[in-house]
Amino acid sequence: MNNAEIISEQTKNVEIILKDQKSINVRYIKSEIDKKGYIYLYNIHFETGESIPNNSSEKSLQMLANYIKKKPSQKIEIIGHTDNTNNKENNIRLSLLRAEYVYSWLKENNVNITTKGLGETSPISSNKTAQGRALNRREK
């Protein structure tokens, strides 16, 4: 699989594979990080405008914590995302609050990580549709 840079006003065919939560496990997390150096966890869900994830996110958070515990020397950075539903300043603040929540949750599990909020500045899909905005929030 090749990486594709998507530039505004440009058309490219890209394949985006969203893993079902059932298929995400510590082995998958390790494989993705080993291959790419990062992982998008799409199964950490937030309501629009909220910084605390839904209960359905617990399994993904636990798997991430389990992975990190097995790799204590690996540097981990948590990056929060939003879509473009709100203004840029609020989206940056919200994405940082989301990352900080995950950070706090992982810290409770004795994991050493950093956080970053990118707001709407790093979209992976168009913000013109509800489906695209969900992808930009890194949801299914």
C-alpha positions as CSV (number, residue, x, y, z in Angstrom):
1,M,0.0,0.0,0.0
2,N,1.3,3.5,-0.9
3,N,0.8,6.7,1.0
4,A,-1.1,9.4,-0.9
5,E,-0.9,13.1,-0.2
6,I,-4.2,14.7,-0.9
7,I,-4.0,18.4,-1.9
8,S,-6.9,20.8,-2.0
9,E,-8.6,21.0,-5.4
10,Q,-6.9,17.8,-6.5
11,T,-8.5,14.4,-7.2
12,K,-6.9,11.1,-6.2
13,N,-8.1,7.6,-5.6
14,V,-7.2,6.4,-2.1
15,E,-8.2,3.4,-0.2
16,I,-9.3,4.0,3.4
17,I,-9.7,0.9,5.5
18,L,-11.6,1.3,8.8
19,K,-11.2,-1.7,11.0
20,D,-14.2,-3.0,12.9
21,Q,-13.6,-2.7,16.7
22,K,-13.7,-6.5,16.9
23,S,-10.6,-6.8,14.7
24,I,-8.6,-4.2,16.6
25,N,-6.3,-5.9,19.1
26,V,-2.8,-5.4,20.5
27,R,-1.3,-7.3,17.6
28,Y,-3.0,-5.0,15.1
29,I,-1.9,-1.9,17.0
30,K,1.7,-3.2,17.1
31,S,1.6,-4.1,13.4
32,E,0.3,-0.7,12.4
33,I,2.9,1.1,14.5
34,D,5.7,-1.1,13.3
35,K,4.7,-0.5,9.6
36,K,3.8,3.2,9.7
37,G,5.1,4.6,12.9
38,Y,1.5,5.6,14.0
39,I,-2.0,4.3,14.2
40,Y,-5.4,5.9,13.8
41,L,-7.8,4.5,16.4
42,Y,-11.2,5.0,14.8
43,N,-13.1,3.4,17.7
44,I,-12.7,6.3,20.2
45,H,-16.0,8.1,19.7
46,F,-17.0,11.6,20.8
47,E,-20.4,13.3,20.5
48,T,-20.2,16.5,18.5
49,G,-18.7,19.2,20.6
50,E,-17.8,16.8,23.4
51,S,-14.4,16.0,24.8
52,I,-15.3,12.8,26.8
53,P,-15.6,9.7,24.7
54,N,-18.6,7.4,24.6
55,N,-18.5,4.2,26.7
56,S,-18.0,2.3,23.4
57,S,-14.5,3.7,23.4
58,E,-13.3,1.8,26.5
59,K,-12.2,-1.4,24.6
60,S,-10.0,0.6,22.2
61,L,-8.5,2.6,25.0
62,Q,-7.8,-0.6,27.0
63,M,-6.1,-2.2,24.0
64,L,-3.9,0.9,23.4
65,A,-2.9,0.8,27.1
66,N,-2.1,-2.9,26.9
67,Y,0.1,-2.2,23.9
68,I,1.9,0.7,25.5
69,K,2.5,-1.4,28.7
70,K,4.2,-4.0,26.5
71,K,6.4,-1.3,24.9
72,P,7.2,1.1,27.8
73,S,10.2,2.7,26.0
74,Q,8.2,3.6,22.9
75,K,7.3,7.3,22.7
76,I,3.6,7.8,22.3
77,E,1.8,11.0,21.3
78,I,-1.9,11.3,21.4
79,I,-3.4,13.6,18.7
80,G,-7.0,14.7,18.8
81,H,-9.1,15.6,15.8
82,T,-12.4,17.2,14.9
83,D,-14.3,17.9,11.7
84,N,-15.1,21.5,10.6
85,T,-18.5,21.8,12.3
86,N,-17.3,24.7,14.6
87,N,-14.8,27.5,14.1
88,K,-11.1,26.8,13.9
89,E,-10.2,28.1,17.4
90,N,-12.9,26.0,19.0
91,N,-11.9,22.9,17.0
92,I,-8.3,23.2,18.0
93,R,-9.4,23.6,21.7
94,L,-11.8,20.7,21.4
95,S,-9.3,18.4,19.7
96,L,-6.7,19.2,22.4
97,L,-9.3,18.4,25.1
98,R,-10.1,15.1,23.4
99,A,-6.4,14.2,23.3
100,E,-6.0,15.3,26.9
101,Y,-8.9,13.1,28.0
102,V,-7.2,10.1,26.4
103,Y,-3.9,11.2,27.9
104,S,-5.5,11.3,31.4
105,W,-7.1,7.9,30.9
106,L,-3.8,6.4,29.9
107,K,-1.9,8.1,32.6
108,E,-4.2,6.4,35.1
109,N,-2.9,3.2,33.6
110,N,0.8,4.4,34.2
111,V,1.5,5.2,30.5
112,N,4.0,7.9,29.5
113,I,2.6,9.9,26.5
114,T,2.2,13.4,25.1
115,T,-0.8,15.1,23.5
116,K,-1.6,17.4,20.6
117,G,-4.8,18.9,19.2
118,L,-4.9,19.5,15.5
119,G,-8.6,20.5,15.2
120,E,-9.7,20.5,11.6
121,T,-6.2,21.2,10.2
122,S,-5.5,17.6,9.2
123,P,-8.5,16.2,7.4
124,I,-8.4,12.8,5.8
125,S,-11.7,13.3,3.9
126,S,-13.9,16.0,2.7
127,N,-15.8,18.0,5.3
128,K,-18.7,18.5,2.8
129,T,-20.6,15.4,3.9
130,A,-21.5,13.9,7.3
131,Q,-19.6,10.7,6.4
132,G,-16.5,12.8,5.5
133,R,-16.8,14.8,8.8
134,A,-17.0,11.5,10.7
135,L,-13.8,10.3,9.1
136,N,-12.1,13.6,10.0
137,R,-13.1,13.0,13.6
138,R,-11.5,9.6,13.2
139,E,-14.8,7.8,13.7
140,K,-16.5,5.2,11.6
